[in-house]
Amino acid sequence: MRAIAVAGVVLLLFAAASAATTSQPLLDSGYRDMYNLNFSHAHSTFTEYEHTHPQDPFGHVSNAAAYLFGEFDRLRVLEFDLFTADSNFESRPKNSADPAIKKSFDEELAVSDRMAQEQLAKSPNDINALFALILADGLRGDYASLMEKKNSAGLNYMKRSRGLAERLLILDPTCYDAYLAVGVENYLLGLNAAPVRWMLRITGAQTDKQQGIEKLRLAATKGHYLAPFARLLLAVAAMRDKDSNTARYLLQGLSAEFPQNELYKKELARIQ
């Protein structure tokens, strides 16, 4: 079941849904730094947001995202070669995690979860709390799949995140970042052969590849915090389909917007 393994990669981001229904300057800055691979500054910005918004779980879950993306960058986890060929992903090594980073990552997620659950206990339809839980599940799924090679755990987190995203989208269909969670599951699991897709649907998974692409495009064009990641995923999908023109267009835009991100430049150079 090849796509079960691949699924973990984009849990992050789908990690899903991103930060709040209205733009917050500190969060904007932190995510921009994270996409630019300036992780130390991203941590400082997210920590400042935690201090100025002590009741908001999203500062903590965003800081956890910066810890995980920092590990991904250090270990070169997100390079396209790993995901454009299923055999490369299936034979990937188990990564050597930094124990101190893992500890900080877990601590930030624990605080975020506690705050989010407290808010949902008071207000079951709290959009921001749902956002935080969606992203936390995605981050844990990424860590399980890409750092620990625990693909089943990654799949379970992906399904739970998608379910929460669907709940959130019923409450507010304009939370376009949340469409990333729905798109990721459908696209990745939709890559499997028909018998495998049937088995996955029995477990409650969604496996419509075309719907997945449509939701990813929606997140890429109308999303906010996660729009850059949605564009990256669409570039990977284009490369899998041998559509170098689309991949080039997407990577050119990302490279121009985030000039410090060497991943965009490196993958673009391979296409040129």
Phi, psi and omega in degrees: 000080190302318187286342175299317179293313182296335187305324186300327187305321187255013175301332179293260188337318180282334149336015186347053161185167186234260198240302178206166183288338175243148183291137176244124184305317180295318178294319176305312182296317181297316179291325177297317177297320181296315178293335177273005179066022176264077191287325180298318179289325177298316179298317180298319182291315179294324177294320176299320178296321178301318182288325182273347178227068189294347180257002185261118181291344189288335175297319182289317180290329176292321177297322176298320178300319180296323176297316182290316178297327176298319176294318178301318179293316181300321184264001179057045185286328189264014178293144190299325183305329182291335189245344180277347175232121184301324182296325178295319181291318183295331181262010183297148178280161172285130184280151179269099183284151173277116183302324181292320178294318180299319179297313179296319178302310181295321181295317179296319180294323180297317178295315180299314180300316181298313180297316182296317181293324176297318179292320180290331176295327178275323183219095187301341181252026180293114185297313184296321178295320177296318176306311184298319180293321179299311181294320179299316177298320179296317180295317178296322178295319177298315181298316181299315185282311190270334180261324187249355181059036177258083188291323180296319178296319178299319179296318180296318177296322180298314180296319181293321178296317178298319178298318177294323179296320178296321177298316180295319183291334172294321180288322182211094180296349180269004174280075192295333176301329183293338178295340178298319181298318179292319182293319182299309183298312183296316182293308186295314180286337177290349178285345183286162175293158185306314180299323179290319177300320179298316179297319181294321179296328177299326180279359180099005179280160175250137191224033181266102185300314183294320176297323178300315179298318181298318180290323177296320178296322179296316178294324182290325185266331185240353180286177183239276183294326185258001180303317178299322180290324177298321178295322177297317180295322177294327176294319176298315179299320179295320179294323176296328180269010180062028179260079185291333180295314178295316179299318180297315180300314181294317182290327176297317178295317180294318181295323179290323182283327182232076188294342180274354182274104183290338179299315180299316181295318183295315181290326177294320180297328180292331183275325187300000000 
